[in-house]
Amino acid sequence: MEVRLKDLTMRFDEVTAVDQLSITIEAGKLVTFLGPSGCGKSTTLFLVAGLYKPSGGQIFFNEKDVTAVEPENRDIGMVFQNYALYPHLTVLNNILFPLKMHRVPKKEALLRAQEMAKLVGIEDLLKRKPSQLSGGQQQRVAIARALVKKPVILLLDEPLSNLDARLRIETREEIRRIQQEIGITTIFVTHDQEEAMSISDRILLMKDGQSQQYSTPQDIYDYPKNLFASRFLGSPPINVFHGIKDDGIIKMHLSEDEVRTVVPKHIEESLADYSRFYLGVRPEALSLSNGNDEFHLKGKVTLVERIGRETLLKIKTGGESVRCIIPSGTDVDVEDSILLKINFHKVLFFDFESGERI
């Protein structure tokens, strides 16, 4: 089922929660609505579900306009943040509940419930009550209950927020496996960019009810459309500097210093119409310098985080804190004075006024 949103708008009194949003979600894909709290991602999901009626715009499932269709007639499955399981019912009866509401014959309903339980890996828990399950197991029950109706679209609203870090990773992998196995069009809402990057076919990045970028996770990371997108995706976060260009020379303004460098020819040409801009430098675009490079930053190490296959450094340079990723095993300690070089082929440039990528 393809989902198409056309100029979708939702207002609550004076607040515009969703502002003329237009996107197409391809059939069988998992799309994540990502953004900070209050950006409109859950509101958009509730509009797709039919729980809210839009102030303007249209919602299409394939070519059918479902804007005015009631939730129970949209053929969707939904998993809420709190799972919403019935505590007095067994796992089996929780899964069976929507089929009973649709008066599916008992034998067929039982078979479908058992199939869904097996799909999500809880076939041995059918006689238990929700209180006897872990958070991850409860989440699987909620997913099985949402899927047992054989919906055409699966909607997941912050489904992992109540789980601990390790269980979040395991459960999101299971959600992706299930989604791919049955090929259902899925919308996943989260504020966690790592979750979004790991399981999505495409990400809709939102801010103030508007789309900032709608693309694949890697595309948003490598080619963010604006400064907001570059800052929101990436862990550790991107380093941002204020820059000025003067006769082929870039001056990077730090709080207590100014660093100059000659830029590569192709970058100089792309900045021809700009005198002020922001430079976005991801931590992996910085590396240790031996002092022979044409351009480097001087700094003092304030933090060393050894995270397995790589090491994260936090360096104080020119009054600013800069993050850098270096290979694991490199001999660097807190208070060391070091030099950093920038790989300009990985640097992002943004318009100083609009924040749009140059």
VOBA-1610 file (N, C-alpha, C; in pm, whole numbers, padded with zeros to 5 digits, always signed):
BEGIN
Met+00084-00120+00000Met+00000+00000+00000Met+00088+00125+00000Glu+00072+00208-00099Glu+00142+00337-00103Glu+00063+00440-00023Val+00135+00522+00053Val+00071+00630+00131Val+00120+00763+00075Arg+00025+00850+00043Arg+00062+00980-00011Arg-00004+01091+00069Leu+00077+01183+00118Leu+00028+01299+00191Leu+00042+01421+00100Lys-00067+01492+00084Lys-00068+01608-00007Lys-00109+01733+00070Asp-00013+01824+00087Asp-00037+01952+00156Asp-00106+01933+00292Leu-00067+01829+00363Leu-00133+01795+00488Leu-00102+01900+00595Thr-00208+01947+00660Thr-00196+02053+00760Thr-00282+02020+00881Met-00228+02046+00999Met-00304+02027+01122Met-00278+02144+01216Arg-00388+02213+01254Arg-00378+02326+01346Arg-00453+02295+01474Phe-00393+02332+01586Phe-00459+02328+01716Phe-00467+02471+01766Asp-00584+02532+01754Asp-00601+02675+01788Asp-00501+02758+01707Glu-00406+02822+01775Glu-00310+02909+01705Glu-00183+02836+01665Val-00173+02709+01703Val-00050+02633+01676Val-00067+02547+01551Thr+00027+02558+01457Thr+00028+02473+01338Thr+00124+02358+01364Ala+00069+02240+01391Ala+00151+02124+01427Ala+00210+02056+01304Val+00133+02057+01193Val+00180+02003+01065Val+00149+02107+00959Asp+00250+02142+00880Asp+00237+02258+00792Asp+00260+02220+00645Gln+00149+02193+00573Gln+00151+02167+00430Gln+00256+02060+00393Leu+00244+01947+00455Leu+00339+01837+00435Leu+00297+01752+00315Ser+00391+01731+00223Ser+00365+01649+00104Ser+00478+01549+00085Ile+00447+01420+00101Ile+00546+01314+00077Ile+00473+01190+00024Thr+00549+01100-00037Thr+00496+00971-00080Thr+00578+00860-00015Ile+00508+00769+00052Ile+00571+00653+00114Ile+00545+00533+00024Glu+00650+00478-00032Glu+00636+00368-00129Glu+00586+00242-00060Ala+00513+00162-00136Ala+00459+00037-00084Ala+00571-00055-00034Gly+00550-00114+00084Gly+00643-00211+00138Gly+00768-00153+00202Lys+00776-00020+00215Lys+00894+00043+00273Lys+00870+00078+00420Leu+00978+00089+00496Leu+00972+00137+00633Leu+01025+00280+00634Val+00937+00373+00667Val+00972+00515+00670Val+00962+00564+00814Thr+01065+00634+00859Thr+01066+00688+00995Thr+01040+00837+00993Phe+00946+00881+01079Phe+00925+01022+01104Phe+01016+01059+01221Leu+01113+01144+01196Leu+01217+01177+01295Leu+01219+01327+01321Gly+01247+01361+01446Gly+01261+01503+01478Gly+01251+01524+01628Pro+01278+01647+01674Pro+01273+01676+01817Pro+01129+01676+01868Ser+01112+01677+01999Ser+00979+01682+02058Ser+00905+01806+02008Gly+00778+01787+01973Gly+00696+01899+01927Gly+00710+01934+01781Cys+00781+01849+01703Cys+00804+01881+01561Cys+00686+01841+01472Gly+00592+01760+01525Gly+00475+01721+01446Gly+00476+01579+01396Lys+00575+01500+01435Lys+00586+01364+01381Lys+00473+01272+01428Ser+00441+01273+01558Ser+00331+01190+01608Ser+00197+01240+01558Thr+00182+01371+01547Thr+00058+01427+01493Thr+00036+01379+01350Thr+00143+01376+01271Thr+00133+01326+01134Thr+00092+01180+01132Leu+00149+01101+01222Leu+00112+00960+01231Leu-00036+00945+01267Phe-00084+01025+01362Phe-00225+01017+01403Phe-00318+01061+01290Leu-00270+01151+01206Leu-00349+01191+01088Leu-00360+01074+00990Val-00250+01004+00968Val-00252+00887+00880Val-00344+00780+00936Ala-00343+00767+01070Ala-00428+00667+01136Ala-00575+00705+01135Gly-00603+00833+01118Gly-00741+00879+01123Gly-00785+00922+01262Leu-00692+00923+01358Leu-00726+00965+01494Leu-00745+01116+01503Tyr-00682+01189+01413Tyr-00705+01333+01397Tyr-00761+01356+01258Lys-00844+01457+01244Lys-00891+01500+01114Lys-00814+01627+01075Pro-00752+01628+00957Pro-00665+01741+00921Pro-00741+01872+00901Ser-00669+01981+00925Ser-00725+02114+00898Ser-00723+02145+00749Gly-00635+02076+00678Gly-00624+02096+00533Gly-00542+01985+00472Gly-00552+01970+00340Gly-00476+01869+00270Gly-00548+01735+00260Gln-00479+01637+00201Gln-00540+01507+00175Gln-00444+01393+00207Ile-00503+01276+00236Ile-00428+01153+00261Ile-00480+01048+00165Phe-00388+00986+00092Phe-00426+00882-00004Phe-00360+00750+00033Phe-00437+00642+00030Phe-00383+00506+00035Phe-00396+00452-00106Asn-00284+00431-00173Asn-00283+00410-00318Asn-00356+00528-00381Glu-00459+00505-00458Glu-00530+00617-00522Glu-00656+00656-00448Lys-00683+00591-00335Lys-00805+00618-00260Lys-00784+00731-00160Asp-00869+00832-00166Asp-00865+00942-00071Asp-00930+00896+00060Val-00849+00884+00166Val-00902+00835+00295Val-00907+00947+00399Thr-00896+01072+00355Thr-00890+01185+00448Thr-01007+01186+00546Ala-01126+01151+00498Ala-01245+01155+00584Ala-01287+01017+00634Val-01209+00914+00602Val-01243+00777+00642Val-01212+00757+00790Glu-01302+00691+00863Glu-01282+00667+01006Glu-01167+00568+01029Pro-01101+00576+01146Pro-00985+00489+01174Pro-01013+00341+01155Glu-01130+00295+01201Glu-01161+00152+01195Glu-01181+00102+01052Asn-01195+00195+00959Asn-01215+00156+00819Asn-01091+00181+00732Arg-00979+00211+00795Arg-00857+00240+00717Arg-00766+00119+00700Asp-00800+00009+00766Asp-00723-00115+00752Asp-00577-00097+00793Ile-00559-00037+00912Ile-00424-00014+00965Ile-00404-00094+01093Gly-00278-00119+01126Gly-00241-00174+01255Gly-00154-00072+01326Met-00179-00051+01456Met-00105+00054+01527Met-00051+00002+01659Val+00074+00038+01687Val+00139+00005+01814Val+00173+00136+01884Phe+00119+00152+02005Phe+00140+00275+02080Phe+00264+00265+02169Gln+00304+00382+02220Gln+00422+00391+02305Gln+00408+00306+02431Asn+00287+00300+02488Asn+00267+00226+02613Asn+00211+00085+02591Tyr+00210+00039+02465Tyr+00168-00096+02425Tyr+00017-00116+02435Ala-00051-00060+02540Ala-00197-00068+02555Ala-00248-00211+02555Leu-00179-00300+02625Leu-00226-00439+02637Leu-00332-00447+02747Tyr-00419-00545+02735Tyr-00521-00566+02837Tyr-00461-00653+02948Pro-00444-00598+03070Pro-00372-00671+03175Pro-00442-00797+03223His-00576-00804+03210His-00652-00919+03260His-00659-01033+03159Leu-00611-01008+03036Leu-00615-01111+02932Leu-00479-01177+02915Thr-00479-01302+02873Thr-00353-01370+02840Thr-00296-01311+02711Val-00172-01348+02684Val-00108-01305+02559Val-00193-01347+02439Leu-00238-01471+02440Leu-00319-01521+02328Leu-00445-01439+02311Asn-00515-01410+02420Asn-00640-01335+02410Asn-00618-01189+02374Asn-00502-01134+02411Asn-00468-00999+02367Asn-00453-00995+02215Ile-00386-01097+02161Ile-00367-01103+02016Ile-00500-01129+01945Leu-00583-01213+02006Leu-00712-01249+01945Leu-00812-01134+01948Phe-00795-01040+02037Phe-00899-00939+02062Phe-00949-00869+01936Pro-00861-00814+01850Pro-00912-00746+01730Pro-00988-00839+01636Leu-00952-00967+01634Leu-01023-01062+01547Leu-01163-01090+01601Lys-01175-01093+01734Lys-01308-01110+01794Lys-01397-00990+01762Met-01335-00871+01766Met-01412-00749+01734Met-01460-00751+01590His-01383-00815+01501His-01423-00825+01360His-01499-00954+01331Arg-01529-01029+01436Arg-01609-01152+01426Arg-01551-01253+01328Val-01420-01267+01334Val-01353-01371+01256Val-01384-01506+01321Pro-01418-01608+01244Pro-01448-01740+01301Pro-01338-01787+01396Lys-01378-01852+01505Lys-01289-01886+01614Lys-01167-01968+01568Lys-01190-02067+01485Lys-01082-02154+01440Lys-00980-02076+01357Glu-01029-01994+01265Glu-00940-01913+01182Glu-00865-01811+01267Ala-00937-01750+01362Ala-00875-01651+01450Ala-00760-01712+01530Leu-00782-01830+01585Leu-00680-01897+01665Leu-00556-01928+01580Leu-00579-01975+01458Leu-00469-02008+01368Leu-00388-01883+01335Arg-00457-01773+01306Arg-00388-01647+01272Arg-00310-01593+01392Ala-00368-01603+01511Ala-00301-01556+01632Ala-00174-01636+01658Gln-00182-01767+01638Gln-00065-01853+01659Gln+00044-01823+01556Glu+00003-01795+01433Glu+00099-01760+01327Glu+00173-01630+01362Met+00096-01531+01410Met+00156-01403+01446Met+00249-01418+01566Ala+00208-01499+01663Ala+00292-01521+01781Ala+00425-01584+01740Lys+00420-01677+01647Lys+00542-01741+01599Lys+00628-01641+01522Leu+00565-01556+01442Leu+00638-01457+01364Leu+00719-01364+01454Val+00660-01323+01566Val+00730-01229+01654Val+00806-01299+01766Gly+00804-01432+01768Gly+00885-01507+01862Gly+00832-01517+02003Ile+00698-01523+02019Ile+00640-01535+02154Ile+00545-01654+02162Glu+00565-01754+02076Glu+00472-01868+02073Glu+00472-01948+02203Asp+00578-01934+02285Asp+00584-02006+02412Asp+00527-01926+02529Leu+00475-01806+02500Leu+00428-01718+02608Leu+00277-01694+02604Leu+00205-01771+02525Leu+00065-01742+02498Leu-00026-01750+02620Lys+00015-01827+02722Lys-00071-01843+02840Lys-00041-01742+02950Arg+00061-01661+02930Arg+00099-01564+03033Arg+00015-01437+03024Lys+00014-01361+03134Lys-00048-01228+03138Lys+00062-01124+03112Pro+00024-01005+03066Pro+00125-00901+03037Pro+00218-00872+03155Ser+00167-00879+03278Ser+00250-00850+03396Ser+00363-00951+03415Gln+00352-01066+03349Gln+00453-01170+03360Gln+00558-01161+03249Leu+00549-01056+03168Leu+00639-01041+03053Leu+00737-00926+03073Ser+00851-00936+03007Ser+00945-00823+03003Ser+00891-00716+02909Gly+00954-00598+02913Gly+00912-00490+02823Gly+00921-00529+02677Gly+01030-00597+02640Gly+01047-00640+02501Gly+00944-00741+02458Gln+00907-00832+02550Gln+00804-00932+02519Gln+00667-00866+02504Gln+00637-00767+02590Gln+00510-00694+02578Gln+00503-00622+02443Gln+00616-00567+02401Gln+00619-00498+02273Gln+00588-00595+02159Arg+00637-00716+02167Arg+00611-00815+02063Arg+00464-00855+02061Val+00404-00863+02178Val+00260-00893+02184Val+00182-00781+02114Ala+00219-00656+02142Ala+00151-00543+02079Ala+00165-00545+01927Ile+00284-00584+01879Ile+00306-00592+01734Ile+00223-00705+01675Ala+00222-00821+01742Ala+00141-00933+01693Ala-00006-00896+01688Arg-00055-00826+01789Arg-00195-00785+01791Arg-00225-00687+01676Ala-00129-00599+01646Ala-00149-00503+01537Ala-00150-00571+01401Leu-00071-00680+01388Leu-00056-00746+01258Leu-00158-00856+01232Val-00222-00906+01338Val-00310-01022+01322Val-00430-00991+01233Lys-00467-00864+01223Lys-00580-00824+01137Lys-00541-00824+00989Lys-00412-00847+00962Lys-00358-00837+00826Lys-00380-00697+00768Pro-00333-00594+00839Pro-00351-00457+00791Pro-00264-00431+00669Val-00295-00324+00598Val-00214-00286+00482Val-00103-00190+00521Ile-00115-00129+00638Ile-00015-00033+00687Ile+00005-00057+00837Leu+00131-00055+00882Leu+00164-00067+01023Leu+00219+00067+01072Leu+00162+00118+01181Leu+00203+00245+01239Leu+00260+00221+01378Leu+00380+00273+01403Leu+00449+00252+01531Leu+00486+00386+01592Asp+00427+00420+01707Asp+00450+00550+01769Asp+00547+00537+01887Glu+00673+00577+01867Glu+00776+00569+01970Glu+00773+00431+02039Pro+00779+00321+01964Pro+00754+00190+02023Pro+00864+00138+02116Leu+00982+00200+02114Leu+01094+00146+02192Leu+01133+00235+02309Ser+01060+00342+02332Ser+01103+00442+02430Ser+01102+00391+02573Asn+01026+00285+02602Asn+01019+00233+02740Asn+01117+00119+02766Leu+01203+00089+02669Leu+01295-00023+02683Leu+01436+00027+02717Asp+01515-00060+02782Asp+01654-00022+02810Asp+01736-00030+02681Ala+01858+00023+02688Ala+01939+00044+02566Ala+01961-00085+02487Arg+02000-00194+02556Arg+02029-00319+02485Arg+01903-00377+02423Leu+01793-00370+02497Leu+01667-00425+02447Leu+01613-00343+02331Arg+01640-00214+02333Arg+01598-00129+02221Arg+01661-00177+02091Ile+01790-00209+02097Ile+01861-00254+01977Ile+01804-00386+01927Glu+01784-00481+02020Glu+01730-00611+01982Glu+01590-00598+01923Thr+01507-00515+01986Thr+01367-00504+01943Thr+01356-00432+01809Arg+01438-00329+01787Arg+01430-00260+01658Arg+01475-00353+01545Glu+01573-00440+01573Glu+01614-00537+01472Glu+01500-00634+01440Glu+01426-00673+01545Glu+01312-00763+01525Glu+01201-00695+01445Ile+01176-00569+01475Ile+01073-00494+01400Ile+01110-00489+01252Arg+01236-00463+01225Arg+01281-00458+01085Arg+01267-00594+01018Arg+01306-00700+01091Arg+01294-00835+01035Arg+01150-00868+01001Ile+01060-00840+01095Ile+00917-00869+01075Ile+00863-00789+00958Gln+00898-00661+00953Gln+00848-00574+00846Gln+00892-00623+00708Gln+01018-00665+00698Gln+01069-00712+00570Gln+01012-00848+00534Glu+00988-00931+00636Glu+00937-01065+00611Glu+00795-01062+00554Ile+00713-00972+00605Ile+00574-00966+00555Ile+00554-00856+00451Gly+00654-00770+00435Gly+00649-00668+00329Gly+00544-00562+00348Ile+00515-00528+00474Ile+00409-00431+00500Ile+00465-00288+00501Thr+00391-00194+00444Thr+00426-00053+00450Thr+00420-00008+00595Thr+00530+00050+00645Thr+00539+00081+00788Thr+00586+00224+00810Ile+00520+00291+00904Ile+00563+00424+00949Ile+00603+00413+01096Phe+00724+00458+01124Phe+00786+00443+01256Phe+00819+00583+01308Val+00769+00618+01425Val+00796+00750+01481Val+00898+00740+01593Thr+01001+00825+01589Thr+01101+00828+01695Thr+01169+00964+01698His+01227+00997+01815His+01314+01115+01824His+01460+01073+01829Asp+01484+00940+01822Asp+01619+00883+01834Asp+01678+00862+01695Gln+01779+00943+01661Gln+01834+00937+01525Gln+01907+00805+01498Glu+01963+00743+01602Glu+02031+00614+01581Glu+01930+00506+01541Glu+01813+00506+01606Glu+01706+00414+01568Glu+01666+00435+01423Ala+01644+00560+01389Ala+01600+00594+01253Ala+01704+00552+01149Met+01831+00579+01176Met+01937+00546+01081Met+01949+00395+01061Ser+01922+00318+01166Ser+01952+00175+01162Ser+01848+00092+01088Ile+01721+00133+01085Ile+01619+00044+01030Ile+01539+00101+00914Ser+01559+00227+00880Ser+01469+00293+00784Ser+01513+00276+00639Asp+01414+00263+00551Asp+01440+00278+00408Asp+01455+00426+00375Arg+01369+00507+00435Arg+01376+00653+00419Arg+01340+00718+00551Ile+01390+00840+00570Ile+01361+00919+00689Ile+01295+01050+00648Leu+01185+01083+00716Leu+01128+01217+00705Leu+01174+01294+00827Leu+01264+01389+00808Leu+01314+01471+00917Leu+01228+01596+00928Met+01170+01619+01047Met+01074+01728+01065Met+01122+01829+01169Lys+01077+01951+01150Lys+01100+02058+01246Lys+00985+02158+01232Asp+00923+02193+01343Asp+00814+02291+01343Asp+00704+02255+01244Gly+00674+02126+01234Gly+00565+02081+01149Gly+00597+02073+01001Gln+00720+02104+00964Gln+00759+02105+00823Gln+00867+02001+00795Ser+00868+01953+00671Ser+00972+01860+00628Ser+01102+01936+00607Gln+01208+01887+00669Gln+01341+01943+00648Gln+01416+01865+00540Gln+01391+01733+00538Gln+01452+01649+00435Gln+01382+01514+00436Tyr+01362+01459+00319Tyr+01300+01327+00306Tyr+01386+01246+00212Ser+01464+01155+00269Ser+01561+01082+00188Ser+01606+00957+00263Thr+01703+00886+00204Thr+01759+00770+00271Thr+01845+00816+00389Pro+01863+00731+00491Pro+01945+00771+00606Pro+02085+00818+00566Gln+02152+00743+00478Gln+02288+00779+00440Gln+02293+00910+00363Asp+02191+00933+00282Asp+02186+01057+00204Asp+02171+01178+00294Ile+02087+01166+00396Ile+02070+01279+00490Ile+02199+01303+00566Tyr+02267+01195+00603Tyr+02393+01210+00677Tyr+02502+01272+00590Asp+02517+01222+00468Asp+02624+01270+00379Asp+02592+01404+00313Tyr+02464+01424+00281Tyr+02423+01545+00207Tyr+02304+01612+00272Pro+02319+01657+00397Pro+02207+01725+00464Pro+02169+01852+00389Lys+02039+01878+00380Lys+01994+01995+00304Lys+02017+02126+00378Asn+02029+02116+00510Asn+02047+02239+00587Asn+02124+02211+00716Leu+02153+02317+00788Leu+02232+02306+00910Leu+02158+02224+01016Phe+02026+02240+01023Phe+01947+02162+01119Phe+01963+02012+01095Ala+01952+01970+00970Ala+01965+01828+00937Ala+02104+01776+00970Ser+02206+01855+00944Ser+02343+01811+00972Ser+02366+01796+01122Arg+02302+01881+01201Arg+02320+01875+01346Arg+02236+01765+01408Phe+02119+01736+01350Phe+02030+01638+01411Phe+02079+01496+01389Leu+02135+01468+01272Leu+02185+01334+01243Leu+02336+01329+01261Gly+02379+01230+01336Gly+02522+01212+01359Gly+02552+01200+01507Ser+02621+01094+01544Ser+02662+01073+01683Ser+02803+01016+01683Pro+02899+01092+01737Pro+02887+01223+01801Pro+02847+01332+01701Pro+02794+01444+01752Pro+02741+01547+01662Pro+02848+01618+01582Ile+02803+01683+01475Ile+02892+01756+01386Ile+02951+01879+01456Asn+03074+01916+01417Asn+03136+02040+01463Asn+03098+02151+01366Val+03056+02265+01417Val+03014+02376+01330Val+03097+02499+01362Phe+03154+02560+01256Phe+03236+02680+01270Phe+03180+02791+01181His+03204+02913+01222His+03169+03029+01141His+03288+03061+01051Gly+03261+03077+00920Gly+03370+03103+00826Gly+03349+03227+00741Ile+03459+03286+00698Ile+03458+03401+00606Ile+03557+03370+00494Lys+03520+03403+00369Lys+03609+03381+00254Lys+03657+03514+00201Asp+03786+03521+00176Asp+03845+03645+00125Asp+03961+03609+00031Asp+03940+03628-00102Asp+04043+03599-00202Asp+04099+03458-00191Gly+04009+03360-00183Gly+04051+03221-00181Gly+04097+03172-00045Ile+04096+03261+00052Ile+04137+03222+00187Ile+04013+03210+00274Ile+04000+03097+00343Ile+03892+03080+00440Ile+03947+03114+00578Lys+03875+03198+00649Lys+03909+03228+00787Lys+03803+03163+00875Met+03846+03067+00954Met+03755+03001+01047Met+03762+03075+01180His+03648+03130+01220His+03644+03206+01345His+03612+03114+01461Leu+03704+03102+01554Leu+03680+03033+01679Leu+03660+03140+01788Ser+03618+03097+01904Ser+03585+03194+02009Ser+03702+03286+02042Glu+03822+03228+02048Glu+03939+03305+02091Glu+04050+03305+01988Asp+04018+03267+01865Asp+04125+03251+01767Asp+04066+03264+01626Glu+04153+03274+01529Glu+04111+03275+01388Glu+04211+03189+01313Val+04160+03092+01236Val+04246+03000+01162Val+04225+03023+01014Arg+04334+03031+00938Arg+04325+03056+00794Arg+04372+02933+00717Thr+04311+02914+00600Thr+04357+02805+00513Thr+04320+02836+00368Val+04402+02790+00275Val+04369+02795+00134Val+04280+02675+00103Val+04167+02699+00038Val+04073+02590+00013Val+04100+02526-00122Pro+04062+02398-00138Pro+04074+02334-00270Pro+03995+02411-00375Lys+04040+02402-00501Lys+03982+02482-00610Lys+03833+02460-00625His+03787+02333-00619His+03645+02307-00644His+03558+02365-00532Ile+03613+02372-00411Ile+03537+02431-00300Ile+03533+02583-00315Glu+03643+02641-00356Glu+03648+02786-00377Glu+03545+02828-00481Glu+03529+02747-00586Glu+03432+02780-00691Glu+03289+02771-00638Ser+03261+02671-00555Ser+03124+02657-00503Ser+03090+02767-00405Leu+03193+02830-00347Leu+03170+02939-00251Leu+03182+03076-00316Ala+03184+03079-00449Ala+03210+03205-00520Ala+03113+03317-00481Asp+02987+03283-00454Asp+02886+03386-00424Asp+02867+03407-00275Tyr+02955+03351-00195Tyr+02936+03360-00050Tyr+03060+03419+00016Ser+03036+03513+00108Ser+03147+03569+00185Ser+03142+03520+00330Arg+03021+03485+00378Arg+03006+03431+00514Arg+02928+03300+00505Phe+02964+03207+00588Phe+02899+03075+00584Phe+02934+02999+00711Tyr+02875+02883+00724Tyr+02911+02791+00831Tyr+02984+02672+00770Leu+03083+02622+00843Leu+03151+02499+00804Leu+03104+02388+00898Gly+03055+02278+00841Gly+03017+02162+00921Gly+03122+02054+00904Val+03186+02017+01013Val+03296+01920+01008Val+03260+01802+01098Arg+03228+01688+01037Arg+03195+01571+01116Arg+03321+01520+01186Pro+03306+01457+01303Pro+03424+01411+01379Pro+03518+01322+01299Glu+03461+01242+01206Glu+03546+01154+01126Glu+03621+01229+01016Ala+03588+01357+00993Ala+03659+01439+00895Ala+03783+01504+00956Leu+03802+01484+01085Leu+03921+01533+01154Leu+04014+01417+01186Ser+04143+01441+01176Ser+04241+01337+01211Ser+04364+01404+01269Leu+04449+01324+01331Leu+04570+01379+01392Leu+04669+01423+01285Ser+04733+01535+01309Ser+04830+01591+01215Ser+04970+01584+01275Asn+05069+01569+01186Asn+05208+01570+01232Asn+05270+01709+01224Gly+05190+01807+01185Gly+05238+01945+01177Gly+05284+01986+01040Asn+05292+01890+00946Asn+05339+01922+00811Asn+05225+01957+00717Asp+05101+01945+00765Asp+04987+01975+00679Asp+04972+02126+00660Glu+04915+02162+00546Glu+04897+02303+00515Glu+04805+02372+00615Phe+04713+02295+00670Phe+04617+02354+00762Phe+04596+02261+00880His+04602+02314+00998His+04570+02231+01115His+04519+02319+01229Leu+04452+02253+01322Leu+04404+02317+01444Leu+04491+02271+01560Lys+04524+02365+01648Lys+04598+02331+01769Lys+04499+02322+01884Gly+04517+02221+01969Gly+04425+02208+02080Gly+04478+02120+02192Lys+04402+02118+02301Lys+04436+02035+02417Lys+04323+01937+02440Val+04357+01810+02461Val+04258+01705+02481Val+04193+01721+02618Thr+04059+01726+02621Thr+03987+01740+02748Thr+03909+01613+02784Leu+03890+01524+02686Leu+03816+01401+02712Leu+03860+01293+02615Val+03878+01171+02665Val+03910+01055+02582Val+03807+00947+02612Glu+03730+00906+02511Glu+03635+00796+02527Glu+03676+00682+02434Arg+03717+00573+02493Arg+03758+00457+02414Arg+03637+00368+02397Ile+03585+00362+02274Ile+03459+00292+02248Ile+03481+00177+02150Gly+03568+00084+02192Gly+03590-00035+02111Gly+03680-00011+01992Arg+03619-00013+01872Arg+03701-00006+01751Arg+03751+00134+01718Glu+03707+00235+01795Glu+03753+00371+01771Glu+03757+00449+01902Thr+03821+00566+01897Thr+03835+00650+02016Thr+03780+00788+01984Leu+03697+00841+02074Leu+03642+00974+02058Leu+03720+01071+02145Leu+03768+01179+02082Leu+03839+01283+02155Leu+03757+01411+02159Lys+03764+01480+02271Lys+03709+01614+02280Lys+03827+01707+02303Ile+03841+01806+02215Ile+03960+01891+02216Ile+03918+02037+02232Lys+03988+02108+02318Lys+03966+02252+02334Lys+04059+02324+02238Thr+04003+02398+02143Thr+04084+02470+02045Thr+04023+02606+02019Gly+04100+02711+02042Gly+04051+02846+02019Gly+03928+02879+02098Gly+03915+02821+02218Gly+03798+02849+02301Gly+03679+02762+02269Glu+03689+02676+02168Glu+03577+02590+02129Glu+03609+02444+02163Ser+03501+02367+02184Ser+03515+02223+02203Ser+03489+02153+02071Val+03584+02073+02026Val+03576+02005+01898Val+03582+01854+01923Arg+03495+01779+01855Arg+03496+01633+01866Arg+03566+01571+01746Cys+03644+01467+01773Cys+03723+01402+01669Cys+03724+01253+01694Ile+03713+01171+01589Ile+03722+01026+01601Ile+03855+00980+01542Ile+03930+00902+01620Ile+04058+00850+01574Ile+04059+00698+01593Pro+04151+00627+01528Pro+04155+00481+01541Pro+04181+00437+01685Ser+04122+00326+01722Ser+04144+00269+01854Ser+04291+00232+01871Gly+04341+00252+01992Gly+04479+00217+02019Gly+04576+00333+02003Thr+04530+00445+01950Thr+04616+00563+01936Thr+04653+00615+02075Asp+04779+00647+02094Asp+04829+00687+02226Asp+04800+00836+02250Val+04682+00865+02304Val+04643+01002+02336Val+04578+01003+02474Asp+04613+01104+02555Asp+04556+01115+02689Asp+04507+01257+02715Val+04423+01270+02818Val+04374+01402+02859Val+04493+01492+02894Glu+04481+01620+02855Glu+04583+01724+02875Glu+04692+01721+02768Asp+04692+01622+02678Asp+04788+01622+02568Asp+04759+01738+02473Ser+04863+01803+02423Ser+04849+01904+02318Ser+04865+01834+02183Ile+04769+01856+02093Ile+04771+01786+01965Ile+04738+01882+01851Leu+04765+01835+01729Leu+04730+01907+01607Leu+04628+01823+01530Leu+04526+01890+01476Leu+04423+01822+01398Leu+04422+01876+01256Lys+04410+01787+01159Lys+04392+01831+01020Lys+04250+01799+00976Ile+04202+01878+00881Ile+04065+01863+00830Ile+04070+01809+00688Asn+03991+01707+00662Asn+03973+01657+00526Asn+03864+01742+00460Phe+03906+01838+00378Phe+03811+01933+00320Phe+03713+01869+00223His+03744+01750+00175His+03651+01681+00085His+03527+01633+00162Lys+03537+01630+00295Lys+03424+01586+00377Lys+03356+01701+00451Val+03403+01823+00429Val+03346+01939+00499Val+03218+01984+00429Leu+03118+02020+00507Leu+02992+02071+00455Leu+02986+02221+00476Phe+02932+02293+00378Phe+02920+02439+00388Phe+02773+02479+00384Phe+02737+02575+00469Phe+02598+02618+00480Phe+02589+02770+00473Asp+02484+02817+00406Asp+02459+02961+00396Asp+02443+03022+00535Phe+02507+03134+00558Phe+02507+03195+00691Phe+02370+03246+00730Glu+02290+03290+00635Glu+02158+03346+00665Glu+02050+03238+00671Ser+02040+03156+00569Ser+01929+03059+00560Ser+01961+02924+00625Gly+02090+02892+00638Gly+02128+02761+00690Gly+02124+02652+00586Glu+02084+02683+00462Glu+02077+02583+00356Glu+02219+02542+00311Arg+02234+02415+00274Arg+02366+02368+00232Arg+02406+02430+00099Ile+02531+02472+00091Ile+02583+02533-00033Ile+02633+02423-00124
//
